[in-house]
Amino acid sequence: MSEKYLSVGQVARRSGLPISTLHFYERKNLISSERNAANHRVYRREILRRVAVIKVAQRAGVPLAEVADALASLPRQSTPDTKDWARISEVWHNDLTRRIELLTALRDKIARCIGCGCLSVKRCPLYNEKDHLAQEGPGARLL
């Protein structure tokens, strides 16, 4: 096999992912493979960078659909460069900032609830925040 290509096993070992995850990524159009003369799945070496970006994005909580959209804008047959990665990170920056703010607010509210023990759907500011329909009684109100 040419040094230009890696087998699915090599990509799995180098990326630390199971082969089944690589196949899943391929079904979701996050990565792509080719077939060699023996009809075995092979990947261009550049796939390791894509897999690294996918792993980092998943750790940051970026949904796979958003990862797929971002990766779709990258060149398929060449190694993405610094400008390509900068463009992707710019797209995710605002969303990640918003998530951080939401999680920080949630953390701060949970800190007030520790030891509360109320478990009240009617009064809990985390479970039932700003529920104006609750004043009309139990059950679905908008049906």
C-alpha positions as semicolon CSV with decimal commas, in nm:
position;residue;x (nm);y (nm);z (nm)
1;M;0,000;0,000;0,000
2;S;0,128;0,347;-0,083
3;E;0,246;0,570;0,203
4;K;-0,017;0,814;0,080
5;Y;-0,291;0,588;0,220
6;L;-0,364;0,428;0,556
7;S;-0,572;0,119;0,625
8;V;-0,874;0,149;0,851
9;G;-0,675;-0,035;1,120
10;Q;-0,388;0,213;1,093
11;V;-0,624;0,509;1,120
12;A;-0,791;0,346;1,422
13;R;-0,456;0,290;1,596
14;R;-0,322;0,638;1,516
15;S;-0,645;0,815;1,618
16;G;-0,726;0,602;1,920
17;L;-1,075;0,532;1,784
18;P;-1,240;0,197;1,721
19;I;-1,288;0,095;1,360
20;S;-1,664;0,104;1,413
21;T;-1,641;0,475;1,499
22;L;-1,452;0,544;1,178
23;H;-1,723;0,362;0,982
24;F;-1,987;0,565;1,169
25;Y;-1,807;0,890;1,081
26;E;-1,800;0,779;0,720
27;R;-2,175;0,706;0,718
28;K;-2,229;1,057;0,859
29;N;-2,010;1,207;0,580
30;L;-1,754;1,335;0,829
31;I;-1,474;1,143;0,660
32;S;-1,439;0,947;0,337
33;S;-1,240;0,647;0,222
34;E;-1,140;0,493;-0,106
35;R;-1,104;0,129;-0,208
36;N;-0,770;-0,024;-0,303
37;A;-0,712;-0,299;-0,562
38;A;-0,810;-0,564;-0,306
39;N;-1,133;-0,370;-0,237
40;H;-1,017;-0,280;0,115
41;R;-1,111;0,053;0,263
42;V;-0,816;0,298;0,270
43;Y;-0,789;0,657;0,384
44;R;-0,572;0,943;0,269
45;R;-0,324;1,045;0,540
46;E;-0,501;1,381;0,574
47;I;-0,793;1,199;0,736
48;L;-0,604;1,198;1,066
49;R;-0,641;1,578;1,088
50;R;-1,013;1,555;1,020
51;V;-1,052;1,288;1,286
52;A;-0,860;1,504;1,534
53;V;-1,093;1,798;1,465
54;I;-1,398;1,575;1,508
55;K;-1,269;1,447;1,843
56;V;-1,194;1,798;1,971
57;A;-1,530;1,929;1,853
58;Q;-1,714;1,643;2,022
59;R;-1,530;1,711;2,349
60;A;-1,641;2,073;2,322
61;G;-2,001;1,963;2,270
62;V;-2,033;2,060;1,904
63;P;-2,308;1,842;1,750
64;L;-2,191;1,605;1,476
65;A;-2,426;1,771;1,225
66;E;-2,241;2,101;1,278
67;V;-1,907;1,925;1,250
68;A;-2,021;1,771;0,921
69;D;-2,128;2,113;0,788
70;A;-1,792;2,264;0,879
71;L;-1,591;1,978;0,733
72;A;-1,795;1,988;0,411
73;S;-1,641;2,328;0,338
74;L;-1,286;2,186;0,348
75;P;-1,098;2,051;0,048
76;R;-1,140;1,672;0,015
77;Q;-0,825;1,584;-0,176
78;S;-0,570;1,804;-0,002
79;T;-0,454;1,878;0,350
80;P;-0,656;2,161;0,504
81;D;-0,436;2,456;0,594
82;T;-0,434;2,705;0,881
83;K;-0,686;2,931;0,708
84;D;-0,928;2,640;0,669
85;W;-0,908;2,553;1,039
86;A;-0,937;2,921;1,137
87;R;-1,259;2,948;0,936
88;I;-1,405;2,644;1,115
89;S;-1,312;2,769;1,460
90;E;-1,462;3,109;1,383
91;V;-1,795;2,945;1,300
92;W;-1,797;2,755;1,631
93;H;-1,667;3,038;1,849
94;N;-1,997;3,219;1,911
95;D;-2,188;2,898;1,971
96;L;-1,928;2,773;2,218
97;T;-1,931;3,110;2,398
98;R;-2,311;3,090;2,428
99;R;-2,290;2,735;2,565
100;I;-2,028;2,836;2,819
101;E;-2,254;3,118;2,940
102;L;-2,553;2,881;2,970
103;L;-2,352;2,620;3,156
104;T;-2,206;2,881;3,390
105;A;-2,556;3,009;3,472
106;L;-2,677;2,653;3,529
107;R;-2,381;2,579;3,756
108;D;-2,455;2,889;3,961
109;K;-2,825;2,800;3,997
110;I;-2,746;2,441;4,094
111;A;-2,516;2,570;4,367
112;R;-2,818;2,744;4,524
113;C;-3,021;2,422;4,507
114;I;-2,776;2,194;4,685
115;G;-2,943;2,085;5,005
116;C;-3,278;2,240;4,909
117;G;-3,460;1,910;4,880
118;C;-3,780;2,075;4,758
119;L;-3,817;1,856;4,448
120;S;-4,115;2,073;4,355
121;V;-4,204;2,095;3,988
122;K;-4,412;2,403;4,069
123;R;-4,139;2,598;4,249
124;C;-3,803;2,468;4,125
125;P;-3,626;2,749;3,937
126;L;-3,419;2,497;3,741
127;Y;-3,692;2,256;3,637
128;N;-3,978;2,500;3,594
129;E;-3,811;2,835;3,529
130;K;-4,053;3,108;3,416
131;D;-4,348;2,867;3,376
132;H;-4,640;3,109;3,354
133;L;-4,888;2,837;3,250
134;A;-4,841;2,655;3,581
135;Q;-5,069;2,912;3,744
136;E;-5,358;2,774;3,537
137;G;-5,332;2,430;3,696
138;P;-5,177;2,091;3,616
139;G;-5,166;1,928;3,274
140;A;-5,120;2,052;2,920
141;R;-5,255;2,406;2,879
142;L;-5,209;2,476;2,507
143;L;-5,395;2,181;2,355
